[in-house]
């Protein structure tokens, strides 16, 4: 579900299909407020719904930290926690990616041709500087990007848009002095969020079970 579809659903819920008072300017902040609230609630599942992979191309030689990529509009602006960092010489095929080691502290070393270590400290990734330009691929947990364009899609799960729509309609009920909307749509939002959280939890459990089965088969081969 994208932003345009969420807006249409909200307007139907609050009996304003033509957007007479529920204008885009009115809806935008409320939708993103509710989107952020639901994100924070879903963190309690421990599911990897916010996990993404970001690639940084042509990171200059001798770079020792990636703070510039944390700036507004850059690739790591919304990063919460990196979990894996891979690198390759700039321009090489993706099959050339190699995994760097996560360490407590990147050592002071003479620059070489390999990016051996990385650490994450105070929101910044620090890396072993190399004498080569490199491409870096980072897997980690990221905040949801704010919904601004009509085609922006709701992240995490396809049916999360229902929860955002119900939650925003509840906020509108509060703003418009309609306690019936506030209460009814808050309940529907909670039910929708619970459904998504249960789905994500089941998906992660299934992933663990699959990994467990693979591991057991491998053990039998070894013995």
Order of alpha helices (4+ residues) and beta strands (2+ residues): alpha-alpha-beta-beta-beta-beta-beta-beta-beta-alpha-alpha
